[in-house]
Amino acid sequence: MERIITVALVGNPNCGKTSLFNALTGLNQKVSNFPGTTVEKKMGDAMLTEKTKLQIIDLPGTYSLYPKSADELVTYEILRNKSETNFPDLVIFIADASNLKRNLLLFTQVCDLGVPAIIALNMMDVAARRGISYNLEALESNLGVPIVPINARKRTGIDALKQTLIHKLPRTHVTYFGLENLDQAMLNELSQVTDKRNAYAALQYAINAKELLSEKSVRIKEVFEKYAFDTWQFQEEEVFSRYHTIDKVVKISRIQSQDNLKKSITRKMDAILTHRFYGIGIFLALMFLIFQAVFSWSAYPMDLVEYGFAWMSEYIKNTLPPGVLNDLLVEGILAGLSGVIVFLPQIIVLFFFIAILEDIGYMARVGFIMDKVMRPFGMNGKSIVPLISGMACAVPSIMASRSIENRKERLITILVIPLMSCSARLPVYALLISLFIPDTAVWGPFNIHGLVLMLMYLIGFAAALLSAWIFKHFIKSVQQNYFLMELPGYKLPVASNILITLYEKSAAFVYGAGKIIIAVSVVLWVLASTGPREKMAAVTTKYEVQMANLTESEKNEAMIGGISLRRDADLLEASYAGQFGKFIEPVIRPLGFDWKIGIALLTSMAAREVFVGTMTTIYSVSGAEDNLDSIRDAMLVETNSQTGKPSYSLATVFSLLIFYAFAMQCISTVAIVKKETDSTKWTIIQFVYLTVLAYGSSLFIYQVFG
């Protein structure tokens, strides 16, 4: 029978956990949430032997088991509670060899929780460049656990790590800080409330331990008060005691040490990249280059995707017999999917650059240089990471805000993240920008499309800052504000890490959006293809009479085609979808939107990118060909039946762009905000203020410039 060993990867932030996880699991990994939380976890499998499989959990990084944020609390809760679903059989502790002393604080705490551990000593090359080396045998002897030197990014030492797991399983643990010096009477009373392991946890982590949130909490607090136990003093004594031991271990195990950092490349680069003026300018320049690349690099792949869907549509149309199934596949499913999947190359380009910036260590610098910018708006430097991540997707970005320790700053960050233009908005922007903005070069390889796209992202960011500033004055907090962030060393990006990230993000977009788009497209096709019998029959009869009254000279392709297009447009207007669009049109008409846009606004509540699929389905049903160029052409020649003017004027397009820049338009985001804030009040406030902001801004744009 196959034996499964559950292994947890534990370590400080930026120690190389993710690189080791990718090296061990490759693409054999999945992302989900820890039970009872919205903190994202990565799990993967790796075969140790033919009959032994490792089930690997990548736990959130933390500096100690005194958690200051929600994701750090998850690491502590899983390691200390054997009843947890994900409790590991052993821990692979990843330590940064260039900063071993700091890393070992967490290691000694993990050991004292009684979890068998093995140390993967990472970044040996960085330590060597700094003139640091260790006697690994002495270090292993003093720490009492196996130690394997590795370079997770270059994937060296991975086989040795696996062999150690097979042949040299770690001992149970070594105690670094016990309870011998504490009041035994108090310990005895605590042991009557909970077992010794959890009594120890309650002592060390009284503020965060789950027992204090359960029925045992009152009794534990009473014991603390009876013996005047000061948890903060205990924590301070414990940290000093641990570092006293760690100092001895490191001192007798280190062979040599000399600081070669004074003139290092890292410090020279940081002097520029983290400069209070140059740093922000460089960051904006990088964002500008990324947005230019989103359009220019993805042009040819987008053409290929369009041609592929056009070929499939034509093949199915000519292969299957005419009828409902043919129309459903071509005008419903393929038309809806093609309108969104065609933008996948742009999303891949965006993720590609963000992944590189994260892998080389630049994103941490962005948090550092933006801290002073964010402070006046009620946030801190850690808020910029979820905000920038919001360019990919708001849902994981809101979850990433758990790293923000201060509750007020975290809540403000969550409330404004949806204003950051996510990848789901990118298809909407790309379609609308291409309607009226010429794809002309303004300076060498830079074109107006990229400039306008960057402007949309900057508008969203500016709106986020303004909203945060307003919330800052209404949300109260007694927590002390502080900002602590480690700047990792610069590293060359690892191709495998980048590819895995691109695969994960692309797959999430295709599978996540694809399921919604297919469902919405099918429902929309049915609603757009059927309607009240009398109205649909009246339209059909009207155009049958027109066709019958054509003279022989009038029966040419242009005349018949024109009648067919007008018939399809009138049938769409008479359909259930058209009737519903007409019903809501008075509300959105002041924004410059007609009933067709109204349908797309409602369907895109499921996901923003559904807007494009909806418009593609609508115009496919009304006669346009199933490719993006034809949809653009159909939208450009669309006229308002009441005014006779084009439905998509420049003012309408910009009104629509602003609406999508600000509107919530995503049910998944609403759900995750409710779960993360645990507050119906703030979820409603967020939805209402974003809707009002979107409607008011769009109304202003259209009424002033329309």
Secondary structure, 3 states (H helix, E strand, C coil): CCEEEEEEEEECCCCCHHHHHHHHHCCCEEEEECCCCCCEEEEEEEEEECCEEEEEEECCCCCCCCCCCHHHHHHHHHHHCCCCCCCCCEEEEEEEHHHHHHHHHHHHHHHHCCCCEEEEEECHHHHHHCCCEECHHHHHHHHCCCEEECECCCCECHHHHHHHHHHCCCCCCCCCCCCCCCCHHHHHHHHHHCCHHHHHHHHHCCCCCHHHHCCCHHHHHHHHHHCCCCHHHHHHHHHHHHHHHHHHHHHHHEEECCCCCCCCHHHHHHHHHCCCCHHHHHHHHHHHHHHHHHHHCCHHHHHHHHHHHHHHHHHHHHHCCCCHHHHHHHHHHHHHHHHHHCCHHHHHHHHHHHHHHHHCCHHHHHHHHHHHHHHHHCCCHHHHHHHHHCCCCHHHHHHHHHHCCCHHHHHHHHHHHHHCCCCCHHHHHHHHHHHHCCCCEEECCEEHHHHHHHHHHHHHHHHHHHHHHHHHCCCCCCCCCCCCCCCCCCCCCCHHHHHHHHHHHHHHHHHHHHHHHHHHHHHHHHHHHCCCHHHHHHHHHHHHHHHHCCCCCCCCHHHHHHHHHHHHHHHHHHCHHHHHHHHHHHHHHHHCCCHHHHHHHHHCCCCCCHHHHHHHHHHHHCCCCCCHHHHHHHHHHCECCCCCCECCCHHHHHHHHHHHHHCCCCHHHHHHHHHHHCCHHHHHHHHHHHHHHHHHHHHHHHHHHC
